[in-house]
Amino acid sequence: MELTFFDTIAIIGSLGLFIYGIKKASESIQKAIGLYLTKLVKTMTRNHLSGILTGFFLTAAVFSSSSTIVMVVSFVNSGIITLTESVSIIFGAGVGSTVITWLVSIFGFETKITYLFILLLTIGTPLIFSSKNKLKYVGEFVFGVAIVFLALSLLIQFVPMVSDATLLTSFTESIRPFGFTENIFFALVGVILTIIMQSSVASIVFTQVLCFSGIITFDVAIPLVLGQNFGRTINAELAAMSGNVHAKRTARIHSLINIFGFLWMGILISVFPVLNHLDFINVHLFNTDSVFSAYGAPIGIAVFHSLYNVINTIILIWFIPTLVRLAENNIKSRGRADEIFHLEHLSSNISLSTELSIFEAQKELSNFGELTHKMNTLSKELITEQNEEKIQELLKTIARYEEITDKMEVESTEFLTKISQGEMSETSSVQIRGMLRIIINLERIGDIYYQLSKTIERKIQNQIWFTPQQRQNILAMFDLIDEAMKHMCLNLSNSYNEANIEKAKELEEKINNYRTKLRQENFENIEQGEYSYKNATVYSELFNSLEKVGDHIINVSEGVAGVL
């Protein structure tokens, strides 16, 4: 059967529909489990076996090892899991990627695949229109799976069945038997296919279809699949580019695992009769057709894909510390000083669900809060410091931190604006509005501390000296702010639904009452001539500024609690 131009367009469209179905299913399951996913990952990575199982089931659920690896990069970037813990999930993701190839090989080439598509649509469609978000997301997941099987049926329909020799089969016949060079060549073709499709799963399934249709032979398909496995490392490396050093190291470990597997399997299929062993497994263990037949080839590909990932995991699981050391030596940290001017946890190039993106933003806002807390400590030191060099150093540090707060405001707002443009639940919408309120108030706190530092600098330059009582009062005000900030940072670092807003209100009331007391005493002392008007003005500016900080602190805690 001849491949027409229409068939070519239809094949490309079917592949696009297949990738869309996987994407839809992946995004929907992430929405359904939401932030429970982060808790699950933290719980399940306590040992290597549970980490592998986590990676396996997560990949099986989202239908994409690339999505899992990207999520793992994000988790490491956000500090949810350590670099070492991420390795076992990566191993599990590789094994989990075989699930869809098994589903396709078992159900995809049956004549009744259309009925499966219709059955899934029948189940998923009513759920999509449910008023409950969880059921709606489950419906979207089922709908995505239905689209996957619809696309597969279309792909099989439009890829022509070839009975006679084609140009490709003639070419492969001319270079048989395959050696290492030929296998590497076809593996590189597999890498290119994965890069083009941006999905190793879609690329491997396409290979199964081509093998089923007779376009390529089984001995060509095996190195193609090997290369398609390796091609998924590109997505992880690209995702990590915007992350911190730990995210880059995670992606590099993923690459090292696949480089090792690519090399040893490339040698193995070139030296040993691997195809004959796969044929034996198909015929004698699974009681199916030969891998060299149309119906046996897809199952043979699934067997090879599974054995490769399982064996690679069994070999390398004993070398996790070595992989971590290699990644650490390969990706050097430039230190906190070099990282402080960029957001540590926000990864705008990483494609995640809205819920996971919100979690990343929460981690960054926790850092934002800690930064403003440091500004309070530094400003307090300015009150008592007498060494000129240290004073100048403190002023420069506060000014630099204020610049950082400005940058964090812009980038955090842009990140939240970007994720809010997609589909989200009402809960997520409220969370984002609250986080935008948090960002505005944290940035304003940074501005106040900068202005406060300039007031103290002016006081020093004009040789305006506080009385011991004034100094003690201001330091006490700083201590009240410090207590409120510690509680604010606690609210920011914990789950937002656990925010203690009542405690925050109590601390804010203490700050207000103390400010009122100092203001009244200040008026009385001016009238009694205890100190000069200039002295009183600077003094008043400081405690009033700190009271304004207290107002913004309570606004932050209310933003955490969802009080809009």
N, C-alpha and C positions, 0 to 999 in steps of 0.2 A: 504493500500500500504506500502510495506516494504522500509525502508531507507537503501540504499546500500552505500558502501564505496565511489563509484563514486558520488552519490548524495551529500554526506557529503563534499567532495572536491569541488563540483560544488557550493554548498551553501556558503562555505567559500570564494570561488573566486568571487561569485556574491556580497557578502557583501563587499569584497575588492574593487570591481568595483564601487559599490554604494558610498563608502567612497571617492574613487578617484574622482568620478563625483562631489560630494559636494565640495571637496577641489579645483578642477579645476574651478568650478563656483565661489567659494568664492574668490580665488586669482584673477580671471579675472575681477570681478566687482571691486575689490580693485584697480587693475591697471587702470581700466577705469575712476574711479572717482578720483584716485590719491590723491594729496594734497588738492583737493577740499573737501575731506572728513573731514580734520582737521578744515577747515573753517566752514563747515556745523555743525560739532559737537559743535564748540565754539558758533555759533549763536543759535543753537537749544536747548541749555541747560540752558537758562535763567530762566525757571520755570519748575516745576515738570512735568506738562502735556506735554510740548514740549519735555522734556527729555525722557519721556516714549515713545512718538511717534518716536523720533529719534532712540531709541533702538529697537522699533518694526520694523520700516521700514528697518533699517540697517540689522537686523537679517533675515528678510524676503528676503532681497536682496542677502545676502551672504549664505543663507541656513544653517546657523550654529550659534547657540547661543554661543557656545564655542569660535568661532572666534570673535564674537562681544565682549564677556567678555575679551578676551585676548587683543583686541584692546583698550578697555576701560582702562585696567590695564596699557597699554602702554601710553595712553593719559594722565593719572594721573601721571605716572612716568615722562613724559616729561613736565608736567606743563601746558598742553593745557587746561585741565579742573580741577576743584577742586574735592576734595574727596566727598563733598556733592553733587556736580553736577553729579558725576558718578553714584550715587545710582539710580536716576530715569532712567538712561539709562539701568542699570542692570535689573530693573523692566520690562522695555520695551522689553529687550532681551528675558526674560522669556516668555512673551506673544507672541513675534515674532517667537519663536521656534515652535509654534503650527501650523504655516502656512504650513510647509512641510507635517505635519501629515494630514492636511486637503486635500492638493493636492493629497497625496497618497491614502487617503481613497475615494476620489471622482473619481480620474482618474486611480489610480494604479491597481485596480482590475477589470477594464473593459476588455472585450475580445479584444477591438480595441487599446489596449495600444501600440502595435507594430507600428500602423499607426502614433501615436503621436510621437514616437521615430524617425520614418523616416521623419516626417514633420519637427521636430526640426533640424535634421541633414541637411535637404535640405536648411533650412534657415541659419544655422550656418556655414556650410562648405564654401560657397563663401566669407563670411565675414572674415573668418580666413586668407584667402589669400589676403586680402585688403592691399594696401600700406599705408593706414592711420591707425595709432596705435589704435585710439579710436574704429574704426569699427572692427579692428582685435580683440580687447579685448572683445567687445560685442559678436563677433562670437564665441570666446572661452567660454564665459559665456553660450551662447545657446548650444554649443557643450557639456559643462559640464552637463547642465540640461538634454540633450538627453541621456547622459551616465547614469545619475541617473535613468531615466525611463527604459532604456535598462536593467540595473542591477536589477531593481525591477521586470521586466517581467521574467528575468532568475531566480530570487529568488523564485517567485511564481511557476514557472515551476518545479524547482528542489525540493522544499519542498513538500513532499508527502501529498496528501489529506487523512485525517484519518476519516474513518466512524466508525470503531470499537474502543473499549476501548484500550488505550495504557497504558503502565506502569505508565506514568505521570498522566493520567486521573484517573487511578485506585488509585494512591497515593492521589490525591487531593480529590477524593470521600471519602476516608477513614478518612480524617481529617476535613471534613465539619461538621458544619458551621465554616467558618474562624473566628478566634478571633484575638486579637491584636498580639499575638505571631506569629501566622501563617502569618499574613499580613506583619509583620516586616521581617520575614524569606524571603518571596518572594521579598520584597523590597530590601533586601540586595543582593539577586541574581541579581536584576536589576542594582544595583550599580556595581557589579562585571562585568556584561555584558558591561556596559558603559566604565569601566576602560579598559577592554580587547579591545573593538572596538575603544576607544579614540574618540567616538562621541555619544552623547546622542541621536541625531536625528536618526542616523543609528540604534542604539539599539532599539529605540521606533518603528521605521518602521519594524524592524525585528520581534518585538512583534506583530505588526498588521498582518504580514504575517503568523506567527505561529497561531494566533487566527483564521485567515481566513481559514487556512488549517485544523484546528481542533486539532493541536498538543497540544495546551493549551486552557483552557476555559477562558471565559471573567472574571470570578472572580479571576483567577490567573493573568491575564494580567494587571488588575488595580493596584495592589501593585507593580508589576514589573515596570510599567510606573512611579509610584511614586519614586521608587528607581533609575530609569534611569534619572529622573530629578535631583535627588540629586547627582548622579555620576558626573555630569558636573562640580561640584565645584572643583574636583581634578585638572582638566586642569588649572583653574584659579590660584589655589594655587601654582602649579608647575611653571606657567608662572611668578608669582610675586616673586619667590625666588631670582631671579637675579636683581630685581628692588629695588628702594629705599623704605623708610618706607611708603610713600603714596601709592605706588603700592601694597605693602603687605596688607595695611589696606583696599584697594579696594577689593582685593580678599577675605579678611576676611569678609567684609560686604556681599559679594555674598554668602559666606558659611553660615553666620548667617541667611540670608533670606531663604535659602533652608533648613536649620536645622529646623527653625520655621515651614515652610510649611510641611516638612516631618513629624513632630510630630503631628500637628493638623489634617492633613489629614489622617495619620496613625490611629489616634484615631477615626476620623469620619467614615471611611470605616469599622471599627471594631464594632462600636456601632449602627450606623444608616443604614437603607436599601438604601445605595447609589446606588447600582446596579439597584434596581427597579426604582429609580428616573431617572437614565441615560436611562433605557429602555423606560420610559415614554417620555423623551425628543426625543429619536430616533423615536419612533412610532407616537407620536401625534404632536410634533412640527416640525420635519423634514420629517415626512411621509415616513420613510425608514423602513427597516427590523428591527426586534428585535436585541438588542445587543447580544443576546445569539445565533444568527444565523451567518452563515459564512459571508454574505455581510453586516450585520449590525454591527458586532463586530469592524471592523476598524473605522467606523464612531463613534461608542460609545467610542472608545479609544481617538479619536480626540476631542470629546465633553468633556470627563473627563480631558484630558490634558489642554484644553483651560480654563475650569472652574476653575481648580486648580490654574493655573498661574494668572488668572484674579482676583480671590477672594483673593489670597495671596497678590497681589499688592494692592488691595483696602484696605486690613487690614493694611499692613505695611507702606503704603505711608505716613500715619500720624505720623509715628515713625522714620522718616529719621534722625532727630537730635540724637535720642537715639541710632540708629544703628551706626552713626558716632562716638558717644562717646564710645560705647562698643568696636569698632574697635581700637580707639585711646588708650583706656585703656589696650586692649589686646596686641597690637603691640606698644611697647614703642620706641620712638626715642632715639638713643644714642647721638644725637647732631651732629652738623656740623663737629666738630673736629674728630669724629669717621668716618664720611662719606667722608672726603676730599680725602682719598687715593684710592677711587674707583670711577668709572664713574657713574655719577648720572642718566644719561638719556639713556645710551646704555643698551639694554636688549637682549643680544645675544641668550637667551633661549626662547624668545618670537618670534613665527613664524608670521611674518608680510609680506605684499607685499614689493617689492623693494622701492616703492615710500614712504610708511610710515616709512620704515627703514631709508631712507635718511633723512626724517624729524627728526627722533630721533637723527641721527648723527649731523644734523644742530644745534639742541638744545645743544648738548654736545660741539660742536665747539664754540658756543657762550660762554659757560662757560670757555672754554679753553682761548678764547680771553680776557675775564674778568680777568682771573688769571694772564696773562702776563701784563695786565694793572696795576694790584696790584703790580707786581714786579717793574714796573716803579716808582710807588709812594714810595715804600719802599727804592729803590735805591736812589731816590732823598733825602729822609730823612737822609740817611747816610752822605750826603755832609754837612749838617748843624748840625747834632746831636753831642753833646760833652760829654754826659753821657756815661761812659764806659759800664755799664750794658745794657743800651738801644742799644748801638752799637752792642754788642755781640748778643743781642736778634734779631736785624734786620738781622745780617749776617746769623744766624741760620734759620730764617724764609725764607730768600731768597734761601738758600741752600735746604730747605725742599720743597719749591715751584718748584725749578728746578728738584728735583726728581719726583715731581708730573707731571710736563710737560713731562718728559721722559716716565712715565707710561701711560699718556694720549695718547702720540704719538703711543705707541705700541698697546694699546687696541683699539684705534680709527681706526688705520690702519688695524688691524685684523678684526674688525667689518665690515669695508668697503670692505675688500678683500672677506669676507665671502658672503656678499650680492651681490657682483659683479659677483660671480660665477653662479648666477641664470640668468634666462632670464630677459632682461631689454630693455627699449626703448633707442633710441639714446640720448634723452634728459637726461635720468637718467645716461647714461654712461658718458656724458660730466660733469654732476654734480659731480659724484664720482671722476673723474679725478681732477676737480677743488678742491674738498674737500681734496684729498690727498696732493695737493699742499699747501693748507692752513695748514694742520697738520705739514708738514715739516717745514714751515716757522715759525709757532707758537713755535714749539719745539726749533728752532734755536734762537728765541728771548729769550726764557728761558735760554739757554746756555750763550748768550751774557750778560744777566743781572747777571748771576752767576759769570762770569769772571770779569765783571765790579765791582761787590762787592769785589772780591778778590783784584782787583787793589786798591780800596779805603782802604781795610784793610791793604795792604802793605804800602800805603801812610801814614796811621795813625801810623803804627809800626815804620816806618823810620822817623817819624816826619817831613814829607814834608808838608809845609803849603802853601795854595794858597793865592794869593793876593785877596783883595776884588773884584777887577775887574774880575779875573779868576773865583771866586766863583759865581759872578753874571752871567757871561757868561754861565757857566755850568748849572746853575739853569734855565736860559732862554732856553737852549737847551732841558732840561728836559720838560719844559713847551710846547715847540713845539712838542715833541714826545707825550706828554700827549694829546694834541689836535688831533694829527693824530690817536692815539690809540682810543680815544673816537669815532672818525668817523669810524674806523675799527670795533669796537665793535657794532656800530649801524648797519653797513652793515651785520655783522654776525648774529645779532638778528632779523633783518627784513627778509622779503621774498627775496631770492637771486636775483630775476628778478627786484628788486627795488634798487639794489646797485648803489650808486652814485660814479662812478669811477673817474669822472672829479674832484670832490672835493678832493678825495684821492690823485690825481696827483698834485694838487695845493699845498697841505700840504707837500707832499714829496719834491717838488721843493723848498719850503721854508726851509726845513731841510737841503737840499743839499747846498743851497746858504749860509745859516748861518754857516754850517761846513766849507765851503770854506773861508768865512770871518775870522773865528776863526783861521784857519790854517795859513792864510797869516799874521794875527796879531801876531801869536805865533812865526813865523820865525823872524819877525821884532823885537819883544821883546827880543828874544834870542841874536840877533846881538847887541842890545842896552844894554844888560846885566841887563834887568829888573828883571829877576829871573834866578835860576840855571838851568842847563841842566836836572837834575833829576826832578825838578819841571815841566819843559816843557814836558818831556817825559810822566809823569803821566797825565798831563793835556791833552796832545795830544791823549793818549790812551782813555780817557773818551769821548771826543767829537767825535772821530772817531768811537768808539763803538756805541755811540748813533746814528750816521749817518747810521751805518749798520742796527740798529734796524729799522730806517726809511725805508731802502730798503726792509726789510722783511715785514713791515707793508703794503707797496704798493703791494707786491706780494700776501699778504693775500686778499686784496680787489680785486685784479685781479682774484684770484681764486674764490671768491664769484661771480664775474661778468661773470665767465666762460671764461676768457682770458687765454688761455693755451700756 
